[in-house]
Amino acid sequence: MAEATTIKPKAKPAATPYIEAPKFEMPRFDIPKFEMPNLEVPAAFREIAEKGVTQAKDNWEKMKAATEEATGLLEDSFATSSKGAADYSLKLIEISRANTDAAFDFFSELVTVKSISEVVELSAAHARKQFDTASAQTKELAALAQKIATEAAEPLKAGVTKVIKKVA
């Protein structure tokens, strides 16, 4: 008879406490100390260095002023563009309302017609009127868009002209 083998479950290892890893330290090197010779900087070199520092400060101030001015110009241009976009949107709403009113008027008149010939005549008259209205509205929107673009560019144009005059 074959012997039965019993499989014993493996015992779980006991929980090991946290083991700290050895701390790593950077190697320390001693920096050799050299004695620096006392050198006298020529006066001419000091003057050139001082002039360079003064000129760098002046240029920094000019750049700072120019940047602030450019930021102001961009803010003005943005404000003008925002107002223009709002005006354009209001004009679009006004045009949409006028076109909707015209469509309702047309449908109101269509309800009262008594023959097909009246429908054709009324439709042709309405189409002609709407074409003329759409042409006028398109011209009005184009003129408004051009006005907005011109007004938005005006602060930038004035600023560039001012800078060119300063440089010249």
LINLINWO-V336018 format. One record per residue. RES is the residue in three letters. SS is DSSP state (H for helix, E for strand, - for the rest). OMEGA is omega in degrees with one decimal (* if undefined). D_LAST is the distance of its C-alpha to the last C-alpha in whole Angstrom. Layout:
RES;SS;OMEGA;D_LAST + RES;SS;OMEGA;D_LAST
This chain:
MET;-;-176.7;115 + ALA;-;-179.4;111 + GLU;-;178.1;110 + ALA;-;178.0;107 + THR;-;179.2;104 + THR;-;179.1;102 + ILE;-;179.4;99 + LYS;-;177.4;97 + PRO;-;179.6;94 + LYS;-;178.5;92 + ALA;-;179.1;91 + LYS;-;178.6;88 + PRO;-;179.5;86 + ALA;-;179.7;86 + ALA;-;-178.8;83 + THR;-;178.4;81 + PRO;-;-179.6;79 + TYR;-;179.9;75 + ILE;-;-179.7;75 + GLU;-;176.4;72 + ALA;-;178.6;70 + PRO;-;-178.7;70 + LYS;-;-179.7;67 + PHE;-;177.0;64 + GLU;-;177.4;63 + MET;-;177.1;60 + PRO;-;-178.3;61 + ARG;-;178.6;60 + PHE;-;174.8;59 + ASP;-;179.0;59 + ILE;-;-179.9;56 + PRO;-;-179.3;56 + LYS;-;177.2;55 + PHE;-;175.4;54 + GLU;-;179.9;53 + MET;-;178.4;49 + PRO;-;176.7;49 + ASN;-;178.7;48 + LEU;-;176.9;45 + GLU;-;178.7;43 + VAL;-;-179.6;39 + PRO;-;-178.2;37 + ALA;H;-179.4;35 + ALA;H;179.6;32 + PHE;H;177.4;32 + ARG;H;179.1;32 + GLU;H;178.7;29 + ILE;H;179.5;27 + ALA;H;179.8;29 + GLU;H;177.3;28 + LYS;H;178.6;24 + GLY;H;178.8;24 + VAL;H;179.0;25 + THR;H;179.8;23 + GLN;H;178.3;20 + ALA;H;178.0;21 + LYS;H;178.9;22 + ASP;H;179.0;19 + ASN;H;178.1;17 + TRP;H;179.7;20 + GLU;H;178.4;19 + LYS;H;179.3;16 + MET;H;179.7;17 + LYS;H;179.4;20 + ALA;H;179.7;18 + ALA;H;179.1;16 + THR;H;178.3;19 + GLU;H;178.9;21 + GLU;H;178.7;18 + ALA;H;177.9;18 + THR;H;177.2;22 + GLY;H;178.7;22 + LEU;H;179.3;20 + LEU;H;177.8;23 + GLU;H;178.1;26 + ASP;H;-179.9;25 + SER;H;178.8;25 + PHE;H;179.6;28 + ALA;H;178.4;30 + THR;H;178.7;29 + SER;H;179.4;30 + SER;H;180.0;33 + LYS;H;178.9;34 + GLY;H;178.5;34 + ALA;H;177.5;36 + ALA;H;178.0;38 + ASP;H;-179.9;38 + TYR;H;178.8;39 + SER;H;177.6;42 + LEU;H;178.4;43 + LYS;H;177.8;43 + LEU;H;178.2;45 + ILE;H;178.5;47 + GLU;H;179.7;48 + ILE;H;179.0;48 + SER;H;179.1;51 + ARG;H;179.5;53 + ALA;H;-179.9;53 + ASN;H;178.0;54 + THR;H;176.9;56 + ASP;H;179.1;58 + ALA;H;179.5;58 + ALA;H;178.4;60 + PHE;H;176.9;62 + ASP;H;179.4;63 + PHE;H;-179.4;64 + PHE;H;176.5;66 + SER;H;178.3;68 + GLU;H;179.4;69 + LEU;H;-178.9;70 + VAL;H;-175.5;72 + THR;-;-177.4;74 + VAL;-;-175.8;74 + LYS;-;-179.8;78 + SER;-;179.1;77 + ILE;H;-179.3;75 + SER;H;176.7;74 + GLU;H;178.0;73 + VAL;H;-179.5;71 + VAL;H;-178.9;69 + GLU;H;-179.8;68 + LEU;H;179.4;67 + SER;H;179.4;65 + ALA;H;179.8;64 + ALA;H;179.4;62 + HIS;H;180.0;61 + ALA;H;178.7;59 + ARG;H;-179.5;58 + LYS;H;-179.4;57 + GLN;H;177.1;55 + PHE;H;178.3;53 + ASP;H;179.2;52 + THR;H;-179.8;51 + ALA;H;177.7;49 + SER;H;179.6;47 + ALA;H;179.9;46 + GLN;H;178.6;45 + THR;H;177.5;43 + LYS;H;179.8;41 + GLU;H;179.0;41 + LEU;H;179.3;40 + ALA;H;178.4;37 + ALA;H;178.8;36 + LEU;H;179.0;35 + ALA;H;178.8;34 + GLN;H;178.5;31 + LYS;H;-179.5;31 + ILE;H;-179.7;31 + ALA;H;179.4;28 + THR;H;-179.7;26 + GLU;H;-179.7;26 + ALA;H;-178.8;26 + ALA;H;-175.5;22 + GLU;H;178.8;21 + PRO;H;179.1;20 + LEU;H;179.6;18 + LYS;H;179.6;16 + ALA;H;179.5;15 + GLY;H;179.1;14 + VAL;H;178.1;12 + THR;H;179.4;11 + LYS;H;179.3;10 + VAL;H;179.6;9 + ILE;H;177.5;6 + LYS;H;178.1;5 + LYS;H;-177.3;6 + VAL;H;-175.2;4 + ALA;-;*;0
